[in-house]
Amino acid sequence: MREFVLTLHLRLHDSITALRRAHAVGDDDLATAQAGEVEDLVEIAARHGIDIAGYAALSPTG
């Protein structure tokens, strides 16, 4: 389970970074796709009881 949690956190970090980058360059399609991925990862975390509260304060635009 530890590896799953670590992978989920890494994917969240990468997705939020990519979302910010997409916003920065004005790529609305990529931003929409990345926002969907972040939402999916948050849902997965919730289903498995994984604490991702530290990501709640992160803004998609940095």
N, CA, C and O of each residue as an XYZ file, in Angstrom:
248
protein
N       0.831     -1.197      0.000
C       0.000      0.000      0.000
C       0.869      1.252      0.000
O       0.486      2.276     -0.565
N       2.022      1.173      0.624
C       2.903      2.342      0.705
C       3.330      2.824     -0.680
O       3.381      4.026     -0.942
N       3.633      1.877     -1.557
C       4.028      2.244     -2.918
C       2.866      2.890     -3.672
O       3.072      3.825     -4.446
N       1.658      2.400     -3.450
C       0.468      2.976     -4.062
C       0.290      4.425     -3.633
O       0.044      5.299     -4.464
N       0.414      4.675     -2.339
C       0.260      6.025     -1.797
C       1.326      6.956     -2.372
O       1.023      8.077     -2.780
N       2.561      6.492     -2.403
C       3.653      7.299     -2.957
C       3.392      7.619     -4.429
O       3.558      8.762     -4.855
N       2.990      6.624     -5.195
C       2.710      6.831     -6.619
C       1.567      7.816     -6.812
O       1.625      8.670     -7.696
N       0.536      7.703     -5.994
C      -0.599      8.619     -6.089
C      -0.158     10.053     -5.799
O      -0.541     10.980     -6.513
N       0.640     10.232     -4.760
C       1.142     11.575     -4.430
C       2.020     12.136     -5.549
O       1.932     13.319     -5.879
N       2.849     11.302     -6.119
C       3.705     11.762     -7.222
C       2.875     12.144     -8.437
O       3.146     13.153     -9.087
N       1.875     11.347     -8.740
C       1.007     11.665     -9.884
C       0.227     12.946     -9.642
O       0.038     13.737    -10.566
N      -0.228     13.162     -8.411
C      -0.916     14.411     -8.088
C       0.017     15.608     -8.279
O      -0.360     16.613     -8.881
N       1.218     15.487     -7.768
C       2.201     16.570     -7.906
C       2.460     16.868     -9.379
O       2.439     18.027     -9.795
N       2.702     15.827    -10.160
C       2.979     16.002    -11.591
C       1.786     16.607    -12.327
O       1.956     17.461    -13.198
N       0.591     16.167    -11.979
C      -0.610     16.679    -12.643
C      -0.865     18.138    -12.313
O      -1.247     18.919    -13.185
N      -0.657     18.505    -11.067
C      -0.840     19.907    -10.670
C       0.211     20.776    -11.336
O      -0.090     21.884    -11.780
N       1.443     20.285    -11.412
C       2.505     21.027    -12.098
C       2.160     21.220    -13.570
O       2.320     22.317    -14.106
N       1.690     20.169    -14.224
C       1.318     20.253    -15.635
C       0.120     21.184    -15.827
O       0.053     21.908    -16.820
N      -0.817     21.170    -14.893
C      -1.977     22.056    -14.956
C      -1.537     23.517    -14.869
O      -2.011     24.361    -15.629
N      -0.646     23.802    -13.955
C      -0.115     25.174    -13.825
C       0.610     25.593    -15.097
O       0.452     26.720    -15.566
N       1.393     24.695    -15.645
C       2.142     24.993    -16.866
C       1.179     25.271    -18.021
O       1.395     26.201    -18.798
N       0.128     24.475    -18.135
C      -0.857     24.676    -19.196
C      -1.542     26.034    -19.056
O      -1.754     26.736    -20.046
N      -1.884     26.397    -17.822
C      -2.473     27.724    -17.583
C      -1.491     28.825    -17.974
O      -1.877     29.822    -18.583
N      -0.243     28.641    -17.626
C       0.774     29.670    -17.875
C       0.966     29.951    -19.369
O       1.218     31.089    -19.766
N       0.845     28.914    -20.182
C       1.047     29.106    -21.625
C      -0.274     29.306    -22.362
O      -0.283     29.463    -23.583
N      -1.382     29.303    -21.637
C      -2.677     29.554    -22.242
C      -3.265     28.391    -23.015
O      -4.103     28.595    -23.895
N      -2.844     27.178    -22.705
C      -3.355     25.984    -23.392
C      -4.582     25.468    -22.639
O      -4.472     24.634    -21.740
N      -5.742     25.978    -23.022
C      -6.976     25.630    -22.320
C      -7.344     24.158    -22.440
O      -7.863     23.571    -21.492
N      -7.080     23.557    -23.599
C      -7.409     22.135    -23.779
C      -6.577     21.260    -22.853
O      -7.099     20.346    -22.214
N      -5.285     21.544    -22.783
C      -4.417     20.774    -21.893
C      -4.792     21.028    -20.432
O      -4.790     20.104    -19.619
N      -5.111     22.266    -20.103
C      -5.510     22.585    -18.731
C      -6.764     21.804    -18.340
O      -6.865     21.295    -17.224
N      -7.703     21.715    -19.254
C      -8.926     20.955    -18.981
C      -8.625     19.478    -18.764
O      -9.164     18.847    -17.855
N      -7.759     18.938    -19.610
C      -7.384     17.528    -19.464
C      -6.670     17.285    -18.139
O      -6.945     16.299    -17.455
N      -5.760     18.174    -17.778
C      -5.011     18.013    -16.530
C      -5.926     18.176    -15.317
O      -5.770     17.468    -14.323
N      -6.870     19.099    -15.394
C      -7.825     19.273    -14.295
C      -8.639     18.000    -14.101
O      -8.926     17.607    -12.970
N      -9.009     17.358    -15.202
C      -9.728     16.091    -15.116
C      -8.896     15.010    -14.462
O      -9.405     14.213    -13.675
N      -7.612     14.985    -14.791
C      -6.731     13.990    -14.177
C      -6.598     14.234    -12.672
O      -6.624     13.292    -11.880
N      -6.458     15.503    -12.284
C      -6.371     15.826    -10.853
C      -7.648     15.375    -10.153
O      -7.586     14.774     -9.081
N      -8.802     15.657    -10.746
C     -10.074     15.234    -10.145
C     -10.136     13.722     -9.995
O     -10.585     13.217     -8.966
N      -9.692     13.000    -11.010
C      -9.694     11.536    -10.937
C      -8.789     11.034     -9.813
O      -9.154     10.118     -9.077
N      -7.618     11.633     -9.687
C      -6.677     11.214     -8.638
C      -7.227     11.514     -7.246
O      -7.050     10.722     -6.321
N      -7.890     12.652     -7.099
C      -8.516     13.001     -5.815
C      -9.595     11.980     -5.472
O      -9.716     11.566     -4.319
N     -10.377     11.576     -6.468
C     -11.410     10.571     -6.238
C     -10.802      9.230     -5.825
O     -11.305      8.568     -4.917
N      -9.733      8.839     -6.487
C      -9.048      7.586     -6.136
C      -8.539      7.650     -4.699
O      -8.692      6.697     -3.935
N      -7.941      8.768     -4.342
C      -7.437      8.932     -2.977
C      -8.572      8.822     -1.962
O      -8.425      8.168     -0.930
N      -9.688      9.454     -2.251
C     -10.831      9.414     -1.331
C     -11.356      7.988     -1.162
O     -11.678      7.565     -0.052
N     -11.440      7.252     -2.270
C     -11.929      5.874     -2.194
C     -11.047      4.979     -1.346
O     -11.526      4.018     -0.742
N      -9.758      5.292     -1.299
C      -8.811      4.458     -0.562
C      -8.405      5.060      0.776
O      -7.518      4.537      1.450
N      -9.049      6.155      1.163
C      -8.781      6.765      2.463
C      -7.395      7.379      2.578
O      -6.814      7.407      3.663
N      -6.865      7.869      1.469
C      -5.528      8.457      1.459
C      -5.635      9.958      1.705
O      -6.393     10.657      1.033
N      -4.875     10.437      2.665
C      -4.891     11.851      3.030
C      -4.134     12.671      1.992
O      -2.931     12.490      1.798
N      -4.841     13.562      1.338
C      -4.215     14.470      0.376
C      -4.523     15.922      0.741
O      -4.516     16.806     -0.115
N      -4.793     16.149      2.021
C      -5.170     17.486      2.491
C      -4.111     18.525      2.160
O      -4.443     19.695      1.970
N      -2.867     18.135      2.086
C      -1.806     19.087      1.777
C      -1.930     19.691      0.393
O      -1.344     20.738      0.120
N      -2.685     19.045     -0.485
C      -2.866     19.563     -1.836
C      -4.028     20.543     -1.915
O      -4.166     21.260     -2.906
N      -4.859     20.582     -0.891
C      -6.063     21.428     -0.927
C      -5.728     22.913     -1.060
O      -6.490     23.671     -1.660
N      -4.610     23.322     -0.509
C      -4.238     24.736     -0.546
C      -3.578     25.136     -1.861
O      -3.335     26.320     -2.095
N      -3.288     24.171     -2.714
C      -2.610     24.477     -3.966
C      -3.592     25.020     -4.983
O      -4.658     24.447     -5.209
N      -3.225     26.111     -5.580
C      -4.033     26.703     -6.633
C      -3.581     26.133     -7.971
O      -2.384     25.930     -8.175
N      -4.509     25.870     -8.884
C      -4.114     25.360    -10.191
C      -3.213     26.323    -10.955
O      -2.457     25.901    -11.830
N      -3.284     27.590    -10.636
C      -2.490     28.571    -11.363
C      -1.255     28.992    -10.609
O      -0.529     29.875    -11.064
N      -0.997     28.389     -9.473
C       0.246     28.654     -8.749
C       0.091     29.714     -7.759
O       1.048     30.057     -7.066
